Amino acid sequence: MSGAGIETVAFRMIMNPGQGAEYRRRHDEIWPELSDALLQAGVLDYRIFLDPQSDHLFAVMTRRVDHTLADLPGTEIMQQWWAMMADIMQAGPDHVPVQIDLDPVFHLQAPAV
């Protein structure tokens, strides 16, 4: 989904083996303050999928092109979330999840009605 002022990006993260249920539980209970911060930063749609065979997480995010997501790492709420998630996924010493950007290779979109 892309349109005027909107872009879709995808990336991969790596969960520690056997943490799928815990990862889902924590996201089922995502903090309202974090959801609000993401939406205010320009996220329009954010989906994360798990490949249980590899423990890889695939994220697809649709956001405004004028998003302010680069500001989120400096916020207390983002720092707290990453610290809480660091025990179940690959992350750097600053708790930032290891994130690998994915290159788009195919896109099918229904024609506008």
C-alpha positions in Angstrom: 0.0 0.0 0.0 1.5 3.2 -1.1 -0.1 6.5 -2.0 0.4 10.2 -1.8 2.1 10.8 1.5 2.2 7.1 2.5 4.9 4.5 2.3 5.2 0.9 3.3 8.5 -0.6 4.6 9.4 -4.1 5.9 12.1 -5.4 8.1 13.2 -8.6 9.9 14.0 -9.2 13.5 15.2 -12.3 15.2 13.5 -13.7 18.3 15.4 -16.0 20.7 14.4 -19.7 20.2 11.2 -20.8 21.9 10.0 -17.3 22.7 7.0 -17.1 20.3 4.3 -17.3 22.9 6.0 -14.8 25.2 6.5 -12.4 22.3 2.9 -12.6 21.4 1.8 -12.2 25.0 3.8 -9.0 25.4 2.4 -7.5 22.2 -1.1 -8.5 23.2 -0.5 -6.4 26.3 1.3 -3.5 24.5 1.3 -0.4 26.5 -1.2 2.2 25.4 1.4 4.9 25.7 3.6 3.0 23.2 0.8 2.5 20.8 0.0 6.3 21.1 3.7 7.2 20.5 3.8 5.0 17.3 0.6 6.5 16.0 1.6 10.0 16.7 5.0 9.4 15.0 3.1 8.6 11.8 2.5 4.8 11.8 -0.7 4.0 10.0 -0.5 0.2 10.1 2.1 -2.1 11.7 2.0 -5.9 11.5 4.6 -8.4 12.7 4.6 -12.0 11.5 6.5 -14.9 13.1 8.2 -17.7 11.1 8.2 -20.4 13.9 10.8 -22.5 12.0 13.4 -19.8 12.1 12.2 -17.6 15.0 12.4 -14.7 12.6 9.9 -11.9 12.9 8.8 -10.1 9.7 7.4 -6.6 10.2 5.4 -4.6 7.6 4.8 -0.9 8.5 2.7 1.6 6.6 3.6 5.1 7.7 3.2 8.7 6.6 6.2 9.9 4.6 6.6 12.8 7.0 6.8 10.4 9.9 8.9 11.2 13.0 9.9 7.6 13.9 13.6 8.5 14.1 12.7 10.5 17.3 11.2 7.5 19.1 14.5 5.9 20.2 15.1 9.0 22.4 11.9 8.6 24.3 11.5 7.0 27.7 8.6 4.8 26.6 10.6 3.3 23.7 13.7 2.7 25.9 11.5 0.9 28.5 9.9 -1.3 25.8 13.2 -2.3 24.3 14.6 -3.1 27.7 11.6 -5.3 28.5 11.9 -7.1 25.1 15.7 -7.6 25.1 15.5 -10.9 27.0 13.5 -12.6 24.2 15.0 -11.2 21.0 18.4 -10.4 19.5 19.3 -6.8 20.5 22.3 -4.6 20.9 23.8 -3.6 24.2 21.5 -0.6 24.2 18.5 -3.0 23.9 17.7 -1.8 20.4 16.4 -4.9 18.5 18.6 -6.1 15.6 16.6 -5.0 12.6 17.4 -5.9 9.0 15.6 -3.9 6.3 13.9 -5.9 3.6 14.0 -4.9 -0.1 10.7 -4.8 -1.9 10.5 -7.2 -4.9 6.8 -7.5 -5.7 3.6 -5.5 -5.1 0.1 -6.3 -6.1 -2.6 -3.8 -5.4 -6.3 -3.8 -6.2 -7.3 -1.0 -8.6 -9.1 1.9 -7.0 -12.8 1.6 -7.1 
